[in-house]
Amino acid sequence: TKDAAQNEMHHRAEQWRDRLIAEGDEAVNAFATEYWETDRQQLRSLVRSAQKEQATNKPPASARKVFRYVRDLIVER
């Protein structure tokens, strides 16, 4: 169903977001290999900001941006 497909995309985007923030550049390269439309520089910048926020216990504004960026690429497929 449409809801199940949307749910799956949402979970995939969450998993990628978490992996990107945890692994950094290595995960950015893996994501860009799977989603060739990726702007690596933009994604790297978002990931680094999210990592800084996490390290300093700030609100996850950049993590949300990483999620939206990843989700938008996944949905385009």
C-alpha atoms as a printed R data frame, in Angstrom:
   type eleno elety resid chain resno      x      y      z
1  ATOM     1    CA   THR     A     1  0.000  0.000  0.000
2  ATOM     2    CA   LYS     A     2  0.951  3.632 -0.327
3  ATOM     3    CA   ASP     A     3  1.182  4.067  3.471
4  ATOM     4    CA   ALA     A     4  3.476  1.061  3.806
5  ATOM     5    CA   ALA     A     5  5.742  2.383  1.057
6  ATOM     6    CA   GLN     A     6  5.897  5.822  2.691
7  ATOM     7    CA   ASN     A     7  6.619  4.196  6.046
8  ATOM     8    CA   GLU     A     8  9.451  2.176  4.500
9  ATOM     9    CA   MET     A     9 10.981  5.294  2.913
10 ATOM    10    CA   HIS     A    10 10.726  7.145  6.222
11 ATOM    11    CA   HIS     A    11 12.524  4.309  8.050
12 ATOM    12    CA   ARG     A    12 15.194  4.089  5.346
13 ATOM    13    CA   ALA     A    13 15.801  7.847  5.626
14 ATOM    14    CA   GLU     A    14 16.041  7.584  9.431
15 ATOM    15    CA   GLN     A    15 18.545  4.730  9.151
16 ATOM    16    CA   TRP     A    16 20.668  6.655  6.665
17 ATOM    17    CA   ARG     A    17 20.542  9.804  8.832
18 ATOM    18    CA   ASP     A    18 21.726  7.875 11.873
19 ATOM    19    CA   ARG     A    19 24.471  6.127  9.907
20 ATOM    20    CA   LEU     A    20 25.632  9.363  8.276
21 ATOM    21    CA   ILE     A    21 25.920 11.153 11.614
22 ATOM    22    CA   ALA     A    22 27.643  8.187 13.266
23 ATOM    23    CA   GLU     A    23 30.090  7.347 10.457
24 ATOM    24    CA   GLY     A    24 30.660 10.691  8.695
25 ATOM    25    CA   ASP     A    25 32.487 10.771  5.346
26 ATOM    26    CA   GLU     A    26 32.544  6.989  4.909
27 ATOM    27    CA   ALA     A    27 28.745  6.883  5.089
28 ATOM    28    CA   VAL     A    28 28.444  9.964  2.857
29 ATOM    29    CA   ASN     A    29 30.414  8.108  0.179
30 ATOM    30    CA   ALA     A    30 28.263  4.978  0.610
31 ATOM    31    CA   PHE     A    31 25.074  7.028  0.328
32 ATOM    32    CA   ALA     A    32 26.367  8.901 -2.729
33 ATOM    33    CA   THR     A    33 27.248  5.596 -4.398
34 ATOM    34    CA   GLU     A    34 23.655  4.416 -3.964
35 ATOM    35    CA   TYR     A    35 22.069  7.822 -4.678
36 ATOM    36    CA   TRP     A    36 24.269  9.328 -7.380
37 ATOM    37    CA   GLU     A    37 22.264 12.595 -7.386
38 ATOM    38    CA   THR     A    38 23.779 13.413 -3.984
39 ATOM    39    CA   ASP     A    39 25.608 16.698 -3.567
40 ATOM    40    CA   ARG     A    40 28.434 15.253 -1.454
41 ATOM    41    CA   GLN     A    41 29.710 18.631 -0.333
42 ATOM    42    CA   GLN     A    42 26.292 19.757  0.884
43 ATOM    43    CA   LEU     A    43 25.602 16.456  2.635
44 ATOM    44    CA   ARG     A    44 29.062 16.424  4.272
45 ATOM    45    CA   SER     A    45 28.449 19.938  5.585
46 ATOM    46    CA   LEU     A    46 25.048 18.978  7.023
47 ATOM    47    CA   VAL     A    47 26.502 15.841  8.610
48 ATOM    48    CA   ARG     A    48 29.379 17.768 10.227
49 ATOM    49    CA   SER     A    49 26.927 20.318 11.663
50 ATOM    50    CA   ALA     A    50 24.763 17.505 13.013
51 ATOM    51    CA   GLN     A    51 27.812 15.846 14.592
52 ATOM    52    CA   LYS     A    52 28.778 19.138 16.287
53 ATOM    53    CA   GLU     A    53 25.238 19.592 17.595
54 ATOM    54    CA   GLN     A    54 25.257 16.064 18.970
55 ATOM    55    CA   ALA     A    55 28.662 16.525 20.616
56 ATOM    56    CA   THR     A    56 27.554 19.745 22.322
57 ATOM    57    CA   ASN     A    57 24.037 18.561 23.241
58 ATOM    58    CA   LYS     A    58 22.374 21.222 21.109
59 ATOM    59    CA   PRO     A    59 18.939 20.772 19.503
60 ATOM    60    CA   PRO     A    60 19.162 18.531 16.411
61 ATOM    61    CA   ALA     A    61 18.336 21.146 13.751
62 ATOM    62    CA   SER     A    62 21.055 19.881 11.392
63 ATOM    63    CA   ALA     A    63 20.110 16.252 12.011
64 ATOM    64    CA   ARG     A    64 16.603 17.147 10.812
65 ATOM    65    CA   LYS     A    65 18.139 18.780  7.719
66 ATOM    66    CA   VAL     A    66 20.165 15.622  7.042
67 ATOM    67    CA   PHE     A    67 16.961 13.585  7.355
68 ATOM    68    CA   ARG     A    68 15.048 15.855  4.944
69 ATOM    69    CA   TYR     A    69 17.887 15.858  2.419
70 ATOM    70    CA   VAL     A    70 18.181 12.054  2.502
71 ATOM    71    CA   ARG     A    71 14.405 11.533  2.442
72 ATOM    72    CA   ASP     A    72 13.990 13.809 -0.570
73 ATOM    73    CA   LEU     A    73 16.553 11.808 -2.557
74 ATOM    74    CA   ILE     A    74 14.984  8.498 -1.545
75 ATOM    75    CA   VAL     A    75 11.479  9.728 -2.474
76 ATOM    76    CA   GLU     A    76 12.654 10.912 -5.917
77 ATOM    77    CA   ARG     A    77 13.292  7.314 -6.915
